[in-house]
C-alpha cells in the first residue's frame, strides 16, 4: 500500500518522530554531567533547525559536530544562565519567598523581578539556537537573543508557551512522564524551530549580504 511507502507522509512523519526520540535521549545523556548541558542544547538546536527545514542528514553525527564546535562558548553561556537562575531564586526568597529571609520590599519589586525572570527565559529560548547557527561572542549572542525576544515578541510568546506545555502537563498528569522522557526537549524544541526559522532566515540573508564570512557552516 502506498501509505506504507517510505516516501509517504505517514512514514516520513514516523521517521521524524523516531529521530526526535533518538535526539532527545542523546541530549538527556549529554546533560547528565550538568556542565555539558549548554553544548548539549546547542547541538540539539543545530539538528532541530535542520529538521525544521528538511535539511537533516545523520542525526548523531550532526549533533556531535555542533556539540564539539560550540562546546566552550556553550558552556560559558550555560554557566551565565545558571548564575542568573541562582540569583533569581535567591532574590525571590529574599523578597518574600522564605520565612526569616524577607526584606519586606514593596510588592512591585517582586513583580519586576518575576517580569525580569520571564524575559530572561524568553532570551534563553533564542540563545542556544543562535549559538548553533551564527558565529559570535558569548555576550554578542546573549545580546542578540535579548533583542530577538523583544523584536519577535509574538513568536517569542508562542515559543514560551510551547516550551512549558508538555512539562506542565506531565507534572499535572503523571502518565505523560514517559512522553516527557522520550521527547520532552526535542518535541517542543522542534516546534520552536519551526517558529523561529523564518526569523533566522532573514538574519542569514542579512549576514550573507553584510559579512559572508561571519555565518557558520551548514
C-alpha positions as CSV (number, residue, x, y, z in Angstrom):
1,X,0.0,0.0,0.0
2,X,1.2,3.5,-0.8
3,X,0.5,4.6,2.7
4,X,3.4,2.5,3.9
5,X,5.7,3.7,1.1
6,X,9.0,5.1,2.5
7,X,8.2,8.5,1.0
8,X,4.6,8.7,2.1
9,X,3.7,11.5,4.5
10,X,2.9,8.9,7.2
11,X,6.2,7.1,7.0
12,X,8.1,10.4,6.8
13,X,6.3,11.6,9.9
14,X,7.1,8.5,11.8
15,X,10.7,8.7,10.7
16,X,10.8,12.3,12.1
17,X,9.3,11.2,15.4
18,X,11.9,8.4,15.7
19,X,14.6,11.0,15.0
20,X,13.2,13.3,17.7
21,X,13.2,10.4,20.2
22,X,16.8,9.4,19.4
23,X,17.9,13.0,19.6
24,X,16.0,13.6,22.9
25,X,17.7,10.6,24.6
26,X,21.0,11.7,23.3
27,X,20.6,15.2,24.7
28,X,19.4,13.8,28.1
29,X,22.5,11.6,28.2
30,X,24.8,14.5,27.4
31,X,23.1,16.8,30.0
32,X,23.8,14.3,32.9
33,X,27.2,15.9,33.8
34,X,25.2,19.3,34.0
35,X,28.3,21.3,33.0
36,X,27.8,20.0,29.4
37,X,24.2,20.9,29.2
38,X,24.9,24.1,27.2
39,X,26.7,22.2,24.5
40,X,24.0,19.5,24.5
41,X,21.3,22.1,24.0
42,X,23.3,23.8,21.2
43,X,23.8,20.5,19.4
44,X,20.1,19.8,19.8
45,X,19.1,23.1,18.2
46,X,21.6,22.7,15.4
47,X,19.9,19.4,14.4
48,X,16.3,20.7,15.1
49,X,16.7,23.7,12.8
50,X,17.9,21.4,10.0
51,X,14.9,19.1,10.7
52,X,12.5,22.0,10.6
53,X,13.9,22.9,7.2
54,X,14.0,19.3,5.9
55,X,17.8,19.5,5.7
56,X,18.7,16.9,8.2
57,X,21.2,14.2,7.4
58,X,22.8,12.0,10.0
59,X,21.3,13.0,13.4
60,X,24.0,11.7,15.7
61,X,26.9,12.9,13.5
62,X,25.4,16.4,13.1
63,X,24.6,16.6,16.8
64,X,28.2,15.9,17.9
65,X,29.6,18.1,15.2
66,X,27.9,21.1,16.8
67,X,28.5,19.8,20.3
68,X,32.2,19.8,19.8
69,X,32.5,23.0,17.7
70,X,30.5,25.1,20.2
71,X,31.5,23.4,23.5
72,X,33.5,26.2,25.0
73,X,31.1,29.0,24.2
74,X,28.0,27.0,25.0
75,X,29.5,26.0,28.4
76,X,30.3,29.6,29.2
77,X,26.8,30.7,28.2
78,X,25.2,27.9,30.2
79,X,27.2,28.9,33.3
80,X,25.9,32.5,32.9
81,X,22.3,31.3,32.8
82,X,22.9,29.1,35.9
83,X,24.3,32.1,37.8
84,X,21.3,34.2,36.7
85,X,18.9,31.4,37.8
86,X,20.6,31.1,41.2
87,X,20.4,34.9,41.7
88,X,16.7,34.9,40.6
89,X,15.7,32.2,43.0
90,X,17.7,33.8,45.9
91,X,16.1,37.2,45.2
92,X,12.6,35.6,45.1
93,X,13.3,34.2,48.6
94,X,14.7,37.4,49.9
95,X,11.6,39.4,48.6
96,X,9.1,37.3,50.4
97,X,9.5,33.7,49.5
98,X,11.1,32.3,52.7
99,X,10.4,32.9,56.3
100,X,13.2,34.7,58.1
101,X,14.8,35.9,54.9
102,X,12.2,38.5,53.8
103,X,13.4,42.1,53.0
104,X,9.8,43.5,53.2
105,X,10.3,45.4,50.0
106,X,7.2,46.8,48.2
107,X,5.4,44.2,46.3
108,X,6.2,45.9,43.0
109,X,9.8,44.8,43.3
110,X,8.7,41.2,43.4
111,X,6.6,41.7,40.3
112,X,9.5,43.4,38.5
113,X,11.8,40.5,39.5
114,X,9.3,38.0,38.1
115,X,9.0,40.0,34.9
116,X,12.8,40.1,34.5
117,X,12.9,36.3,35.1
118,X,10.3,35.6,32.4
119,X,12.1,37.8,29.9
120,X,15.4,36.1,30.7
121,X,13.7,32.8,30.0
122,X,12.5,34.2,26.7
123,X,16.0,35.2,25.7
124,X,17.2,31.8,26.8
125,X,14.9,30.2,24.2
126,X,16.9,32.1,21.5
127,X,20.4,31.9,22.9
128,X,21.4,28.4,22.1
129,X,19.7,28.3,18.7
130,X,21.6,31.5,17.8
131,X,24.9,29.9,19.0
132,X,24.2,26.8,16.9
133,X,23.6,28.9,13.8
134,X,25.7,32.0,13.9
135,X,29.3,32.8,14.9
136,X,29.5,35.4,17.6
137,X,30.9,36.1,21.0
138,X,29.1,34.8,24.1
139,X,27.9,38.3,25.1
140,X,27.1,39.1,21.5
141,X,24.9,36.0,21.3
142,X,23.2,36.9,24.6
143,X,22.6,40.5,23.4
144,X,21.1,39.3,20.1
145,X,18.9,36.8,22.0
146,X,17.5,39.5,24.2
147,X,16.9,41.7,21.1
148,X,15.1,38.9,19.2
149,X,13.0,38.1,22.2
150,X,11.5,41.6,22.1
151,X,11.7,42.2,18.3
152,X,9.8,39.0,17.5
153,X,7.5,39.1,20.6
154,X,4.5,37.2,19.2
155,X,6.8,34.3,18.1
156,X,8.6,34.5,21.5
157,X,5.3,34.2,23.4
158,X,4.4,31.2,21.2
159,X,7.8,29.6,21.9
160,X,7.4,30.2,25.6
161,X,4.0,28.5,25.7
162,X,5.2,25.6,23.6
163,X,8.3,25.0,25.8
164,X,6.3,24.8,29.0
165,X,3.1,23.0,28.0
166,X,4.5,19.4,28.0
167,X,6.5,19.7,31.2
168,X,3.5,21.3,32.9
169,X,1.1,18.7,31.5
170,X,3.4,15.9,32.7
171,X,3.6,17.5,36.2
172,X,-0.2,17.6,36.4
173,X,-0.8,14.2,34.7
174,X,1.9,11.7,35.6
175,X,1.2,9.2,32.8
176,X,2.7,11.7,30.4
177,X,6.1,11.4,32.1
178,X,7.3,8.7,29.6
179,X,6.5,11.1,26.8
180,X,8.5,13.8,28.6
181,X,11.5,11.5,28.8
182,X,11.2,10.4,25.1
183,X,10.5,13.8,23.5
184,X,10.2,16.4,26.3
185,X,13.0,18.5,24.9
186,X,13.1,17.8,21.2
187,X,9.4,17.8,20.6
188,X,8.8,21.4,21.9
189,X,12.2,22.3,20.5
190,X,11.2,21.2,17.0
191,X,8.0,23.3,17.2
192,X,10.1,26.2,18.4
193,X,12.5,25.7,15.5
194,X,9.5,25.9,13.1
195,X,8.6,29.2,14.7
196,X,12.0,30.9,14.8
197,X,13.2,29.5,11.4
198,X,11.7,32.4,9.3
199,X,13.4,34.9,11.7
200,X,16.7,33.2,11.4
201,X,16.3,33.1,7.6
202,X,16.1,36.9,7.5
203,X,19.2,37.1,9.7
204,X,21.1,34.6,7.5
205,X,20.2,36.6,4.4
206,X,21.5,39.8,6.1
207,X,24.7,38.1,7.3
208,X,25.4,36.8,3.8
209,X,24.9,40.3,2.4
210,X,26.9,42.2,5.0
211,X,29.6,39.7,6.1
212,X,29.5,36.3,4.5
213,X,32.5,35.1,6.5
214,X,30.7,35.6,9.8
215,X,28.0,33.0,9.2
216,X,28.5,29.4,10.4
217,X,28.8,26.5,8.2
218,X,25.7,24.4,7.4
